[in-house]
Amino acid sequence: MQLSFARYRFDYNFDIMWFQQIIREETGCATYLIGAENGECLVFDPLWDIRPYLATAEKRGARIRFVIDSHTHADHVSGARRLAGGRFSG
């Protein structure tokens, strides 16, 4: 799947967890996925389009278990309810 609107800035892998930042090109909005070795991950400040999170979780063999909105976003509409409505992934 080609995701032209998002680019992956950095991707850290540790022994027990991983961290990935996703940037929306048009607005510069940053969002994050944080995962653990147990196969679970969370999405922090999700954008409306949830495809990048689902694709990343699938690629890493992870299940999205939690979604966190740190604040009300004036620069984008949150995808938290869309993720929760889809019962996440897996």
ABEGO torsion letter per residue (X at the ends): XBBAABBBABBBBBAABBBBBBBBAAAGBBBBBBBBAAGBBBBBGBBABAAAAAAAAAAAGBBBABBBBABBBAABBBAAAAAAAAGEBX
